[in-house]
Amino acid sequence: MELYRVPVQIVPRPGILDPQGAAVVGALKTLGFASVVDVRIGRFLTVDVDADSAEAATLIVQRMCEKLLANPVIEDFALEAPRVQPRGKS
């Protein structure tokens, strides 16, 4: 078994109101960034799991997202490729 670190991005689904993103759009326009169209504010997580393979680590973290980490009604999530982590390192 190896320790894998799986990066996860969670963002509001398209069409879901994102007041933080709207506030950032307004601030960017005020600062002269007129070309900004939309900003979505989400969360970035890293999850360390023990697994037999990168594929198993991905499936474990996917289930975590489906059951707890992301709200399936209003959020989408994307997993990045797992990376083997040395034990005892953060």
DRENPA-3360 file (N, C-alpha, C; in nm, 2 decimals, always signed):
BEGIN
1 = MELYRVPV = +0.08/-0.12/+0.00/+0.00/+0.00/+0.00/+0.09/+0.12/+0.00 ~ +0.05/+0.22/-0.08/+0.12/+0.35/-0.08/+0.03/+0.46/-0.04 ~ +0.10/+0.57/-0.01/+0.03/+0.69/+0.03/+0.02/+0.78/-0.10 ~ -0.11/+0.81/-0.14/-0.13/+0.90/-0.26/-0.19/+1.03/-0.21 ~ -0.15/+1.14/-0.28/-0.21/+1.27/-0.26/-0.29/+1.30/-0.39 ~ -0.42/+1.32/-0.36/-0.52/+1.35/-0.47/-0.57/+1.49/-0.46 ~ -0.53/+1.58/-0.55/-0.58/+1.72/-0.55/-0.73/+1.72/-0.61 ~ -0.81/+1.80/-0.54/-0.95/+1.81/-0.58/-0.99/+1.95/-0.60;
9 = QIVPRPGI = -1.06/+1.99/-0.70/-1.12/+2.12/-0.72/-1.27/+2.11/-0.72 ~ -1.33/+2.19/-0.64/-1.48/+2.19/-0.62/-1.53/+2.33/-0.66 ~ -1.62/+2.34/-0.75/-1.67/+2.47/-0.80/-1.83/+2.47/-0.81 ~ -1.89/+2.58/-0.80/-2.04/+2.58/-0.82/-2.07/+2.54/-0.96 ~ -2.18/+2.47/-0.97/-2.23/+2.43/-1.10/-2.27/+2.55/-1.19 ~ -2.26/+2.54/-1.32/-2.31/+2.65/-1.40/-2.45/+2.68/-1.37 ~ -2.49/+2.80/-1.37/-2.62/+2.84/-1.34/-2.65/+2.86/-1.19 ~ -2.56/+2.82/-1.11/-2.58/+2.84/-0.96/-2.53/+2.97/-0.92;
17 = LDPQGAAV = -2.60/+3.05/-0.85/-2.56/+3.18/-0.81/-2.43/+3.17/-0.73 ~ -2.33/+3.26/-0.76/-2.20/+3.26/-0.69/-2.17/+3.41/-0.65 ~ -2.23/+3.45/-0.54/-2.21/+3.59/-0.50/-2.07/+3.63/-0.48 ~ -1.98/+3.54/-0.43/-1.84/+3.58/-0.42/-1.78/+3.60/-0.55 ~ -1.81/+3.52/-0.65/-1.76/+3.54/-0.78/-1.80/+3.67/-0.85 ~ -1.93/+3.70/-0.83/-1.99/+3.82/-0.88/-1.92/+3.94/-0.82 ~ -1.89/+3.94/-0.69/-1.82/+4.05/-0.62/-1.68/+4.07/-0.68 ~ -1.61/+3.95/-0.71/-1.47/+3.96/-0.77/-1.48/+4.02/-0.91;
25 = VGALKTLG = -1.58/+3.98/-0.99/-1.60/+4.04/-1.12/-1.61/+4.19/-1.11 ~ -1.70/+4.24/-1.02/-1.72/+4.38/-1.00/-1.59/+4.45/-0.96 ~ -1.51/+4.39/-0.87/-1.39/+4.45/-0.82/-1.28/+4.46/-0.94 ~ -1.28/+4.35/-1.01/-1.18/+4.35/-1.13/-1.21/+4.45/-1.23 ~ -1.34/+4.47/-1.26/-1.39/+4.57/-1.36/-1.35/+4.71/-1.30 ~ -1.37/+4.73/-1.17/-1.33/+4.86/-1.11/-1.18/+4.89/-1.12 ~ -1.10/+4.78/-1.12/-0.96/+4.79/-1.13/-0.91/+4.80/-1.27 ~ -1.00/+4.81/-1.37/-0.96/+4.83/-1.51/-0.96/+4.70/-1.59;
33 = FASVVDVR = -1.00/+4.59/-1.54/-1.00/+4.46/-1.61/-1.13/+4.44/-1.68 ~ -1.16/+4.53/-1.78/-1.29/+4.53/-1.85/-1.32/+4.40/-1.92 ~ -1.22/+4.32/-1.95/-1.25/+4.20/-2.03/-1.30/+4.08/-1.95 ~ -1.30/+4.09/-1.81/-1.34/+3.98/-1.73/-1.49/+3.96/-1.75 ~ -1.53/+3.84/-1.77/-1.67/+3.80/-1.80/-1.73/+3.73/-1.68 ~ -1.66/+3.64/-1.62/-1.71/+3.56/-1.51/-1.60/+3.51/-1.42 ~ -1.63/+3.50/-1.29/-1.54/+3.43/-1.20/-1.62/+3.34/-1.11 ~ -1.57/+3.22/-1.09/-1.64/+3.12/-1.01/-1.54/+3.09/-0.89;
41 = IGRFLTVD = -1.59/+3.11/-0.77/-1.51/+3.09/-0.65/-1.54/+2.95/-0.60 ~ -1.44/+2.87/-0.58/-1.46/+2.73/-0.53/-1.36/+2.70/-0.42 ~ -1.33/+2.57/-0.41/-1.24/+2.52/-0.31/-1.14/+2.43/-0.37 ~ -1.02/+2.43/-0.31/-0.92/+2.34/-0.36/-0.88/+2.25/-0.24 ~ -0.88/+2.12/-0.25/-0.84/+2.03/-0.14/-0.73/+1.94/-0.19 ~ -0.66/+1.89/-0.09/-0.57/+1.78/-0.12/-0.61/+1.67/-0.02 ~ -0.63/+1.55/-0.07/-0.66/+1.44/+0.02/-0.56/+1.33/+0.01 ~ -0.50/+1.29/+0.12/-0.40/+1.19/+0.13/-0.47/+1.06/+0.17;
49 = VDADSAEA = -0.45/+0.95/+0.09/-0.51/+0.82/+0.11/-0.42/+0.71/+0.09 ~ -0.43/+0.61/+0.17/-0.36/+0.48/+0.15/-0.44/+0.40/+0.04 ~ -0.37/+0.36/-0.06/-0.43/+0.28/-0.16/-0.33/+0.19/-0.23 ~ -0.38/+0.08/-0.30/-0.30/-0.01/-0.37/-0.24/+0.04/-0.50 ~ -0.32/+0.14/-0.56/-0.28/+0.20/-0.69/-0.33/+0.34/-0.70 ~ -0.28/+0.41/-0.81/-0.34/+0.54/-0.83/-0.48/+0.54/-0.87 ~ -0.52/+0.43/-0.94/-0.66/+0.42/-0.98/-0.75/+0.40/-0.86 ~ -0.70/+0.32/-0.76/-0.78/+0.29/-0.64/-0.79/+0.42/-0.56;
57 = ATLIVQRM = -0.68/+0.50/-0.55/-0.68/+0.63/-0.48/-0.79/+0.72/-0.54 ~ -0.79/+0.73/-0.67/-0.89/+0.81/-0.74/-1.03/+0.77/-0.71 ~ -1.06/+0.64/-0.71/-1.19/+0.59/-0.68/-1.23/+0.62/-0.54 ~ -1.14/+0.61/-0.44/-1.17/+0.64/-0.30/-1.20/+0.79/-0.29 ~ -1.12/+0.87/-0.34/-1.15/+1.02/-0.33/-1.27/+1.06/-0.40 ~ -1.30/+1.00/-0.52/-1.42/+1.03/-0.59/-1.55/+1.00/-0.50 ~ -1.54/+0.88/-0.43/-1.65/+0.85/-0.35/-1.67/+0.94/-0.23 ~ -1.55/+0.99/-0.18/-1.55/+1.09/-0.07/-1.62/+1.22/-0.12;
65 = CEKLLANP = -1.59/+1.26/-0.24/-1.65/+1.38/-0.30/-1.80/+1.36/-0.32 ~ -1.84/+1.25/-0.37/-1.98/+1.22/-0.39/-2.06/+1.21/-0.26 ~ -2.00/+1.16/-0.15/-2.07/+1.15/-0.03/-2.06/+1.26/+0.07 ~ -1.96/+1.34/+0.07/-1.94/+1.44/+0.17/-1.87/+1.57/+0.12 ~ -1.77/+1.56/+0.04/-1.68/+1.68/+0.02/-1.75/+1.78/-0.08 ~ -1.83/+1.74/-0.17/-1.90/+1.82/-0.27/-2.05/+1.80/-0.25 ~ -2.13/+1.91/-0.27/-2.27/+1.90/-0.27/-2.32/+1.88/-0.41 ~ -2.36/+1.76/-0.44/-2.39/+1.72/-0.58/-2.51/+1.80/-0.64;
73 = VIEDFALE = -2.58/+1.87/-0.56/-2.69/+1.95/-0.62/-2.64/+2.08/-0.67 ~ -2.54/+2.14/-0.61/-2.49/+2.27/-0.65/-2.35/+2.28/-0.69 ~ -2.27/+2.17/-0.68/-2.13/+2.18/-0.70/-2.08/+2.06/-0.79 ~ -1.98/+2.10/-0.87/-1.91/+2.00/-0.95/-1.77/+1.98/-0.89 ~ -1.71/+1.86/-0.91/-1.57/+1.84/-0.87/-1.49/+1.78/-0.98 ~ -1.36/+1.80/-0.97/-1.27/+1.74/-1.06/-1.15/+1.70/-0.98 ~ -1.10/+1.57/-1.01/-0.99/+1.52/-0.94/-0.87/+1.53/-1.04 ~ -0.75/+1.57/-0.98/-0.63/+1.56/-1.06/-0.56/+1.43/-1.04;
81 = APRVQPRG = -0.46/+1.40/-1.11/-0.39/+1.27/-1.10/-0.33/+1.26/-0.97 ~ -0.35/+1.14/-0.90/-0.28/+1.11/-0.77/-0.13/+1.11/-0.79 ~ -0.06/+1.15/-0.68/+0.08/+1.15/-0.68/+0.12/+1.07/-0.55 ~ +0.22/+0.98/-0.56/+0.27/+0.91/-0.45/+0.34/+1.01/-0.36 ~ +0.31/+1.00/-0.23/+0.37/+1.09/-0.13/+0.46/+1.01/-0.04 ~ +0.57/+1.06/+0.00/+0.66/+1.00/+0.10/+0.59/+1.00/+0.23 ~ +0.60/+0.90/+0.31/+0.54/+0.90/+0.44/+0.61/+1.00/+0.53 ~ +0.52/+1.07/+0.62/+0.58/+1.16/+0.71/+0.60/+1.30/+0.66;
89 = KS = +0.56/+1.33/+0.53/+0.58/+1.46/+0.47/+0.44/+1.52/+0.44 ~ +0.43/+1.65/+0.47/+0.30/+1.71/+0.44/+0.30/+1.77/+0.30;
% end
